Amino acid sequence: MQQQSVAHHTAVPFWRDVRVLTVISQIVFVIILAIVAGFFYSNLSSAMRQRGLVAGFDFLERESGFEIGEGLIPYKPSDLYGRAFVVGVLNTLLVSIVGIFFATILGVLTGVARLSSNWLINRIAATYIEIIRNTPLLVQLVFVYFGVFVKLPPVRDTFEFSGAFFANQRGLFLPRPLPAPTFDAWTSFILFAALGAFALWFYFSRHPKYRYTFYPITLPLAWLILFPLIGWFLVGQTPVNWEIPERGRFNFTGGIALSPEFSALLTGLVLYTAAFIAEVVRGGLQAVRRGQIEAARAMGLNEAQVLYLVIFPQAMRVIVPPLTSQYLNLAKNSSLAIAIGYPDLFNVGATIANQTGQPVPVIMLIMATYLAMSLTTSVLMNIYNARIQVLEK
Amino acid sequence: MTTSVDTLGPPPTTVGVLGWLRKNLFSTWYNSLLTIVSLWLIYTVVGQLLVWAFTTARWGVITANLRLFMVGPFPPDQVWRVWLVLGIVSVMMGLSAGVFGGTMRTFGVWLAAAYATLIVLDMIAEQGRPFADFARRFGEGGAGQFWIALPGMVWLAANLAILALGWIVGRGRAKWRARLILAWLGSFFVTVALLQGYGKDTWLPELGTNLWGGLLLTFMLSVVSIVVSFPLGVLLALGRRSKLPAVKIFSILYIELVRGVPLVTILYMTQIMLPLFLPTGLRIDNVSRAIAGMTLFTAAYMAENVRGGLQAIPTGQIEAAHAVGLSDALTTLLIVLPQALRMVIPAIVGLFISLFKDTTLATIVALLELLGVGRSVLAQPEFLGLQMEVYIFVAAIFFVFSYAMSFASYRVEEALGVGKR
């Protein structure tokens, strides 16, 4: 009797029942979303009908008819839009990967310089970081392109560095390595060196006595460098020839030619991202508490061991997540290439959208590509991050 | 009794200038080497830059186009509205400097110094010509020309005076703090209304956002976007932590989608696609489209910042609020949000700085903000080849404002004690 009446009193009407309300509010939310989406969709389809546009990705199969300045795969105006888009994607990937590589090196160096006990080095690094971080990337890019690379001298007054590197209005020209007849013999040395280095690493990184020393790193590295070096002289003739760019009548031929657009975009992205990476690195190194370092010294570890065994693993844990977002930023910022005419994914995409009059599918394609790149990088860096975080326990 | 003892001072190489040099520049052989190399590097780079800036550089391109850089295509006879907006900012800054003290006072001093410097520079550059011009136009046009022809110097001096007045009035009135924050928000709407105007033949004719340009547009783009994206961001952040799966999934999808693509693509989308999405009768101009794009973009980042603040609120706070009988909604509104938002102020300032710099991307969709004005100036035949001068000027303006804001953020962070509690 008593229990029944309690049950009776706690029974709430359905309009005040949290479970019911939860479901109802979600249904309302979805309905509102659907109405908004439907409104946009009906406007879009009527606007497209008015302009005589057809939805879909059929245009990718049509001939593009426009030139692209540079690319990793051969491309001509008679190729399809789809191929043009791929050229753009590859250009974005190229500038992003090369940019990430150099930005990491410059960023780490600057971050360490920022902690230097040398006052002058410290201040130079700080000034560089502040100037870069407080001015827009786009201004830096147009400055580097229109203010520096476009203003380089014409071909006949080319700047020359040590007879092998050249810079003029047409871009930068670097020597290119070419395999010589003895190259194949030399590759076997490299292969053997790699195998040996892996074996050394595998042995020492599990050795009870040496795993906490430098042997697992230094010995394989030394092997990896020394063995091919010996091979270089053993095969008789130098296995790699350098193709020096040659001055032609109107331009240089041979070697590696970097267009002014690519060079400017790369320079701008590297300088910009490195300043942010430097701050990330500095933060990570400073996050390692003083006591840790003192304790490590007290245990008799030498300076190098302190750095490698104590500071580095702990700093990496702090550094990797923000570093990931800097890498992603660099890839996304490469879309500013359109301002200086480098044919990246967004630039080519905008041209396609203009020519075909199909902005909707093209922009969807562009966004999907960037999303895929972002997600892939996130996943890869998260895997790496998870690995170094586990070391904690 | 006491015999004077000759106390030996510390070795001269460890104290004073010499000691400092030894400790900070020449402590080891490689540090000495680094110092010498950097000194040589600084000498060549900075030296060449200074020589260029004072001899070769033609800064005339800046002074000749100063109005364009500041307000872009804004009609010259309506520029007094911009001056009035600056006046509002001066009043508010002066009052805030008085009421809040601290960092705001530092800012007030900086602003006053900036006004004073600009007045002096203007005097040197113009040598009283604007006054003669003003007298002539006032004589011809009468009272109607008064506000239009008033020299910039006078406006600057008035701003300086208003700033000082605000400080004097606001000093020691700690009670005004809440009112002042509301007034800042109100001044935002007054500013937009003032620049926008209404009707055709009124005292304040409607101008349309398309006429905003230069530094004015840069500021309006970033300020309007951050203000509008704030409520959106808070909603998305709450949505992402919501118990309702539909709301949660929507928020996560939106945030991650926007954060995964570059701002340019979103600006491009709102520029090209927004007109397609809206009914045919509804036309919105370029600037509003850019603002829409920046707002949608910023909202996602705002949401992530706010979420950081929400996560930092201890569960005990929420449980305590429930224990005293607050509903979920009231707990969020009265307990969680005020604490969380307070915590994320520095992050929001950081977001604003990056948004401020990102407004340059509007150039790509053909808007005439500061960088866009720079590019259009460089396209004029008489200013060809002056890229270095123009871009350094644009970069310097961005640097001054961004640096001041990051300085403020740092000080606010210290005052709030974020990360120390």
Interface residues (C-beta under 8 A of the other chain):
Chain A: T22 S25 Q26 F29 V30 L33 F40 N43 L44 S46 A47 M48 Q50 S116 S117 N118 W119 L120 I121 I124 E130 I131 R133 N134 T135 P136 L137 L138 V139 Q140 V142 F143 F146 G147 V150 K151 K332 N333 S335 L336 I338 A339 F346 A350 A353 P359 V360 I363 I366 M367 Y370 L371 S374 L375
Chain B: N24 L25 S27 N31 L34 T35 S38 L39 L41 I42 K243 L244 P245 A246 V247 F250 L257 R259 G260 V261 P262 L263 V264 T265 Y268 M269 I272 M273 P275 L276 F277 L278 P279 T280 I353 K357 D358 T359 T360 L361 T363 I364 L371 R375 L378 G385 Q387 M388 Y391 I392 V394 A395 F398 F399 S402 Y403 S406
